[in-house]
Amino acid sequence: MEWETIKVQVEPEDHLAVVTFNRPEAMNAISTQLARDVLSVLEYLENHDEIFAVVWTGAGDKAFCAGADLRERKDMTRDQMKKQRALFVKMFTAVSFFPKPLVAAVNGYAMGGGFEFALGCDFIVASDKAVFGLTEVGLGIIPAGGGTQLLPRAIGKQKAKELIFTARRLSAAEAAEWGIVNYVVPGGELMAKARALLGEITKNAPIALQQAKRAIDFGVEVDLKSGFTLEAECYNVCLTTEDRDEGLRAFNEKRKPVYKGR
């Protein structure tokens, strides 16, 4: 399949996909078409049984994603903006609730919605040239692609308020210090690092990966007792799979397991 604003490279032999925002001339800003393409790509990848995990990056060397396409928005009527806004909410929600492991490889500016997109991924690997910021209050709005919800959960309420209220930009090194970024690497090594991390992920059972993600993401939102109940439910999903049987056989036969997502 092909998309107008996004490139998708599927590597079934390695059980991964590399997805790239492909609007470098607009610093990969989120247009209406890009939002539609994101939804389509996520649905495609979710239903692709050979894909266990995904890395998402941006084309060019300037930006991962510079946020909403304000040039497109300047000529919109209020009604058009409301419709676009509903589409954007749907897109950001789909990113945050994508069931498979999703890693952001941030290669440049991740501003506004671009930063929120990365926050919606499971974790972030960044180039040492990356810049992060939720600068919406400087434009008379608020971060509303999940920023006011995801950032406090990532770094705590007080730190999140400081970043959002000041509209401050963070370098990759600062983002790592704040606990936003897992790894910072030289720009030329970004995708190699991301691929290496995905390789560590995709060697494992895909159903187990998805259930572990579900247990973590939803478990942190409930009380501890409810979290334990959810964890048990997620474990039980894995317990009756062919992959669980394969993992047990491989362990006893002292070989690498071959997982199929069944």
LINRAGI-V50812 format. One record per residue. RES is the residue in one letter. PHI is phi in degrees with one decimal (none if undefined). PSI is psi as a letter, one per 30 degrees, with the letter a starting at -180 (NA if undefined). BURIAL is + if it has 9 or more other ideal C-beta (glycine too) atoms within 8 Angstrom, else -. Layout:
res: <RES & RES>
phi: <PHI & PHI>
psi: <PSI & PSI>
burial: <BURIAL & BURIAL>
This chain:
res: <M & E & W & E & T & I & K & V & Q & V & E & P & E & D & H & L & A & V & V & T & F & N & R & P & E & A & M & N & A & I & S & T & Q & L & A & R & D & V & L & S & V & L & E & Y & L & E & N & H & D & E & I & F & A & V & V & W & T & G & A & G & D & K & A & F & C & A & G & A & D & L & R & E & R & K & D & M & T & R & D & Q & M & K & K & Q & R & A & L & F & V & K & M & F & T & A & V & S & F & F & P & K & P & L & V & A & A & V & N & G & Y & A & M & G & G & G & F & E & F & A & L & G & C & D & F & I & V & A & S & D & K & A & V & F & G & L & T & E & V & G & L & G & I & I & P & A & G & G & G & T & Q & L & L & P & R & A & I & G & K & Q & K & A & K & E & L & I & F & T & A & R & R & L & S & A & A & E & A & A & E & W & G & I & V & N & Y & V & V & P & G & G & E & L & M & A & K & A & R & A & L & L & G & E & I & T & K & N & A & P & I & A & L & Q & Q & A & K & R & A & I & D & F & G & V & E & V & D & L & K & S & G & F & T & L & E & A & E & C & Y & N & V & C & L & T & T & E & D & R & D & E & G & L & R & A & F & N & E & K & R & K & P & V & Y & K & G & R>
phi: <none & -131.6 & -128.5 & -68.7 & -116.9 & -138.7 & -104.8 & -127.2 & -112.3 & -93.1 & -123.2 & -61.0 & -66.5 & -104.7 & 59.4 & -138.6 & -133.5 & -108.3 & -113.0 & -130.9 & -58.4 & -125.4 & -129.5 & -60.1 & -66.9 & -114.8 & 54.1 & 57.1 & -63.7 & -84.6 & -95.4 & -59.4 & -66.5 & -61.9 & -61.4 & -62.2 & -65.6 & -57.7 & -60.8 & -66.2 & -63.7 & -62.5 & -63.7 & -60.1 & -70.2 & -61.8 & -91.1 & -88.7 & -65.2 & -81.0 & -96.8 & -96.5 & -154.8 & -135.7 & -115.6 & -121.9 & -137.7 & -125.6 & -74.2 & 85.1 & -113.8 & -102.3 & -146.6 & -72.0 & -167.5 & -85.7 & 99.2 & -65.3 & -78.7 & -72.1 & -68.2 & -65.6 & -73.6 & -64.3 & -102.7 & -80.8 & -78.1 & -61.0 & -64.6 & -64.3 & -66.2 & -64.5 & -66.8 & -63.9 & -59.9 & -62.2 & -64.1 & -63.0 & -60.2 & -61.8 & -65.7 & -62.8 & -63.5 & -63.1 & -63.9 & -65.5 & -109.9 & -61.2 & -77.1 & -96.4 & -54.8 & -134.3 & -112.2 & -91.9 & -108.1 & -90.9 & -105.2 & -173.6 & -67.5 & -127.4 & -112.7 & 52.6 & -60.9 & -67.1 & -66.6 & -63.9 & -59.1 & -63.2 & -63.7 & -73.2 & -75.7 & -71.7 & -163.3 & -122.4 & -112.7 & -126.8 & -69.6 & -67.6 & -97.4 & -68.4 & -134.6 & -120.7 & -170.5 & -109.3 & -105.2 & -61.5 & -62.1 & -72.3 & -109.1 & 83.1 & -130.5 & -125.9 & -63.9 & -133.4 & -106.8 & 102.3 & -60.6 & -73.0 & -105.4 & -76.7 & -64.7 & -60.1 & -70.6 & -82.5 & -127.8 & 99.6 & -64.5 & -65.9 & -65.5 & -63.0 & -61.3 & -60.4 & -65.4 & -74.1 & -66.8 & -90.3 & 56.1 & -73.3 & -98.3 & -116.4 & -72.1 & -59.1 & -63.3 & -65.8 & -62.7 & -68.1 & -62.7 & -79.8 & 85.2 & -88.3 & -111.0 & -79.8 & -140.0 & -121.8 & -135.2 & -56.3 & -52.1 & -69.4 & -106.7 & -59.4 & -70.3 & -63.6 & -65.7 & -61.8 & -64.4 & -62.6 & -64.7 & -64.5 & -61.8 & -67.7 & -79.3 & -74.8 & -75.3 & -97.9 & -70.7 & -64.1 & -66.5 & -63.8 & -60.3 & -67.1 & -72.6 & -64.3 & -62.0 & -61.1 & -63.2 & -70.8 & -62.5 & -89.4 & -66.8 & -71.2 & -93.7 & -123.9 & -67.7 & -61.4 & -62.8 & -65.6 & -63.5 & -63.2 & -63.4 & -62.6 & -58.4 & -63.8 & -62.5 & -65.8 & -62.7 & -64.7 & -61.2 & -71.1 & -60.6 & -101.8 & -90.2 & -65.4 & -62.4 & -63.8 & -64.9 & -64.5 & -61.6 & -68.8 & -63.2 & -61.7 & -60.7 & -73.3 & -93.3 & 55.5 & -139.9 & -77.8 & -72.7 & -117.1 & -93.6 & -126.1 & 74.1 & -128.8>
psi: <l & k & l & e & g & k & k & k & j & k & i & f & f & g & h & l & k & j & k & k & k & h & h & f & f & g & h & h & l & j & l & e & e & e & e & e & e & e & e & e & e & e & e & e & e & e & f & j & f & f & j & f & l & k & k & k & a & k & k & a & g & e & k & e & k & g & a & k & j & f & e & e & f & f & g & k & l & e & e & e & e & e & e & e & e & e & e & e & e & e & e & e & e & e & e & f & g & k & f & l & k & j & k & k & j & j & g & b & k & i & k & b & f & e & e & e & e & e & f & f & l & e & l & k & k & k & l & f & f & k & k & k & k & j & g & e & f & f & g & g & a & l & j & g & g & f & e & f & e & e & e & e & f & e & g & l & e & e & e & e & e & e & e & e & e & f & h & k & k & k & l & e & e & e & e & e & e & f & g & e & k & e & k & k & l & k & e & f & g & e & e & e & e & e & e & e & e & e & e & f & e & f & f & l & k & e & e & e & e & e & e & e & e & e & e & e & e & f & e & f & f & l & l & e & e & e & e & e & e & e & e & e & e & e & e & e & e & e & e & g & l & e & e & e & e & e & e & e & e & e & e & f & g & h & l & k & l & j & k & f & h & NA>
burial: <- & - & + & - & + & + & - & + & - & - & + & - & - & - & + & + & + & + & + & + & + & + & + & + & - & + & + & + & + & + & + & - & - & + & + & + & + & + & + & + & + & + & - & + & + & + & - & + & - & - & + & + & + & + & + & + & + & + & + & + & - & - & + & + & + & + & + & + & + & - & - & + & + & - & - & + & - & - & - & - & + & - & - & + & - & - & + & + & + & + & + & + & + & + & + & + & - & + & - & + & + & + & + & + & + & + & + & + & + & + & + & + & + & + & + & + & + & + & + & + & + & - & - & + & + & + & + & + & + & + & + & + & + & + & + & + & + & - & - & - & - & - & + & + & + & + & + & + & - & + & + & + & - & + & + & - & - & - & + & + & + & + & + & + & - & - & + & - & + & + & - & + & - & - & + & + & - & + & - & + & + & - & + & + & + & - & + & - & - & + & + & - & + & + & + & - & + & + & + & - & + & + & - & + & + & + & + & + & + & + & + & + & + & + & + & - & + & + & + & - & - & - & - & - & - & + & + & - & - & + & + & - & - & + & + & - & + & + & - & - & + & - & + & + & - & + & + & - & + & + & - & - & - & - & - & - & + & - & + & - & + & ->
